Amino acid sequence: MTLGEKIYQLRTEQGFSQESLGEKLGVSRQSVSKWETDQSIPELDKIVAVSEIFGVSTDYLLKETGERYDRAERKAWTQDQAPIREEYRGSYRRGHYEYKSKKMVGNLPLVHINVGAGLYRARGVIAIGAIAQGGLAIGFVAMGGLAVGLLSFGLFAIATLAFGLLAFGSLAVGVISMGAFSFGIFSMGAMAFGQFAFGASAHGAQVAVGDAASGKIALGYSRAVGTYTQISNRQPFDYESACRMIDEQVSSNWLFFKSWAKAMVKWF
């Protein structure tokens, strides 16, 4: 087989797409396609990288008579007759580890872990890396359904800086947000801004509850500014009156947010 045919065989055996292999090697999908069709030959460092990714010897790639695995790998395989091919999905380098599961969901691996001393990117249903994208994404920068990191974007985001439908962080921005600085339709935090805001300093267009509160309906311990206000002086708020005002003054378009606001008034 030619070098290109060997790369194609290794890639398809391991379930990689041309795009995903290209990402691992730092080249485009088109470059991988040209290698596999023998339109071009990869540079030496790329050949070495291919051998490490697939756990084969460079002799196998470059020579017609080259052995597929080097002697150390061959010994490991013969000591245990049960194939352990999945272990070769992970590749180790100094300061870097990458693992990509064989099982694919669409064009994404079920699990992709790409970590080390650098900005390594991971893409998978479950993705862990400096930059991570996936259904569950964990990284310094995370993007996905559930995103956890220093900077996160997702339906559910947990981070120092979090942006999402439901966001938790030191700075949280979302439809529902909780953080030291919180911005959202329904927000909670030391400083909270939104339609419904709850916190030490709460600014809610509809309802605000906190030590200092400002909004259409404002309930504060030390200061309250709004159309309807209560200052409790650390005593319980007049819950019945507050709920009545919420029903009267807040549009029914806010649906369950009104119910949540009543619950928060009672809790505060």
SVG drawing of the C-alpha trace seen along z (x, -y; Angstrom):
<svg xmlns="http://www.w3.org/2000/svg" viewBox="-54 -56 65 70">
<polyline fill="none" stroke="black" stroke-width="0.4" points="0.0,0.0 1.0,-3.6 1.5,-6.0 -1.8,-7.7 -3.6,-4.3 -2.2,-3.5 -3.3,-6.9 -6.8,-6.3 -7.0,-2.8 -5.8,-3.9 -8.1,-6.9 -11.2,-4.9 -10.4,-2.0 -10.2,-4.4 -13.4,-6.3 -11.8,-9.7 -13.1,-12.1 -10.7,-13.9 -11.6,-17.1 -10.9,-15.7 -7.6,-14.1 -6.7,-17.5 -7.4,-19.3 -5.2,-16.9 -2.4,-17.5 -2.9,-21.2 -3.7,-21.0 -6.9,-21.4 -9.3,-18.6 -8.2,-19.2 -4.6,-18.4 -5.6,-15.1 -7.6,-14.3 -4.6,-15.0 -2.4,-12.8 -4.9,-9.9 -5.2,-10.2 -1.4,-10.5 -1.7,-13.9 0.8,-15.2 3.1,-13.8 3.0,-15.0 6.0,-16.6 8.2,-14.5 6.9,-16.0 3.3,-15.2 4.3,-11.6 5.7,-11.3 2.5,-12.8 0.4,-10.3 2.5,-7.4 1.9,-8.7 -1.8,-9.2 -2.4,-5.7 0.3,-3.9 2.1,-2.6 5.8,-2.7 7.1,-5.3 8.7,-2.4 5.2,-1.0 4.1,-4.3 7.2,-4.9 8.3,-1.4 6.5,1.3 8.0,3.9 7.7,1.8 6.1,3.4 2.8,1.8 3.8,1.7 7.3,1.2 8.8,4.0 7.7,2.6 4.1,2.2 4.2,5.7 5.3,7.2 2.5,5.5 0.0,6.9 1.3,10.5 1.4,10.5 -2.4,10.1 -4.2,11.8 -7.4,9.7 -7.1,6.7 -6.7,3.4 -7.0,1.2 -9.1,-1.4 -6.0,-2.3 -4.3,-3.4 -6.9,-6.1 -5.0,-8.1 -1.7,-9.7 0.8,-11.0 3.5,-13.6 5.5,-15.6 3.1,-18.0 0.1,-16.9 -2.5,-14.1 -5.2,-13.5 -7.9,-10.8 -10.7,-10.5 -13.2,-7.7 -13.9,-5.3 -17.7,-5.7 -19.1,-8.6 -22.3,-10.5 -22.9,-12.0 -19.6,-13.5 -18.4,-14.0 -16.7,-11.5 -18.6,-10.6 -15.6,-11.7 -12.7,-14.0 -10.1,-14.9 -7.3,-17.2 -5.3,-18.7 -1.8,-19.9 0.5,-22.9 -1.1,-24.8 -4.4,-25.9 -5.6,-22.5 -9.1,-22.3 -11.5,-19.5 -14.7,-18.8 -17.1,-16.0 -20.4,-15.1 -18.2,-15.2 -15.3,-17.6 -12.5,-18.4 -9.7,-20.8 -8.4,-24.3 -11.0,-25.2 -13.9,-22.8 -17.0,-22.4 -19.7,-19.8 -22.8,-18.7 -20.8,-18.7 -17.9,-21.0 -15.2,-21.6 -12.3,-23.9 -10.8,-27.4 -13.1,-28.4 -16.2,-26.1 -19.1,-26.2 -21.9,-23.7 -25.2,-22.5 -23.6,-22.3 -20.5,-24.5 -18.1,-24.7 -15.0,-26.8 -13.4,-30.2 -15.3,-31.6 -18.5,-29.6 -21.2,-29.9 -24.0,-27.5 -27.6,-26.6 -26.3,-26.0 -23.1,-27.9 -21.0,-27.7 -17.9,-29.9 -16.1,-32.9 -17.7,-34.6 -20.8,-32.8 -23.2,-33.5 -26.2,-31.2 -29.9,-30.5 -29.1,-29.5 -25.8,-31.2 -23.9,-30.9 -20.6,-32.8 -18.8,-35.8 -20.3,-37.6 -23.4,-35.9 -25.5,-36.9 -28.5,-34.9 -32.3,-34.5 -31.8,-33.2 -28.6,-34.3 -26.9,-34.0 -23.6,-35.6 -21.7,-38.4 -22.7,-40.5 -25.8,-39.2 -27.7,-40.3 -30.9,-38.6 -34.6,-38.5 -34.5,-36.7 -31.3,-37.5 -29.7,-37.0 -26.5,-38.4 -24.5,-40.9 -25.5,-43.3 -28.5,-42.1 -30.0,-43.7 -33.0,-42.5 -36.8,-42.4 -36.8,-40.4 -33.8,-41.2 -32.8,-39.9 -29.6,-40.8 -27.7,-43.2 -28.2,-45.8 -31.2,-44.8 -32.4,-46.7 -35.5,-45.1 -37.8,-46.7 -40.7,-44.7 -39.7,-43.4 -36.6,-44.2 -35.8,-42.8 -32.7,-43.3 -30.8,-45.5 -31.2,-48.4 -33.9,-47.9 -35.2,-49.9 -37.9,-48.9 -41.7,-49.1 -42.2,-47.0 -39.2,-47.6 -38.7,-45.8 -35.6,-46.9 -34.1,-46.5 -32.4,-49.9 -33.7,-51.6 -36.5,-51.0 -37.3,-53.2 -40.3,-52.4 -44.0,-52.8 -44.7,-50.4 -42.1,-50.2 -41.5,-48.5 -38.6,-49.1 -38.5,-46.3 -35.7,-47.4 -34.7,-43.7 -38.2,-42.6 -40.2,-40.3 -41.8,-42.0 -45.6,-42.3 -45.8,-39.2 -49.6,-39.4 -49.4,-43.0 -46.3,-42.4 -47.9,-39.4 -51.1,-41.4 -49.0,-44.2 -47.1,-41.7 -50.4,-40.3 -51.8,-43.8 -48.7,-45.5 -46.8,-42.8 -48.1,-41.7 -49.4,-38.1 -46.9,-37.8 -44.2,-37.1 -46.0,-33.8 -44.0,-31.7 -41.6,-34.5 -44.4,-36.1 -44.7,-32.9 -40.9,-32.8 -40.9,-36.5 -43.6,-35.7 -41.5,-32.8 -38.4,-35.0 -40.2,-37.7 -41.2,-35.1 -37.7,-33.6 -36.0,-37.0"/>
</svg>
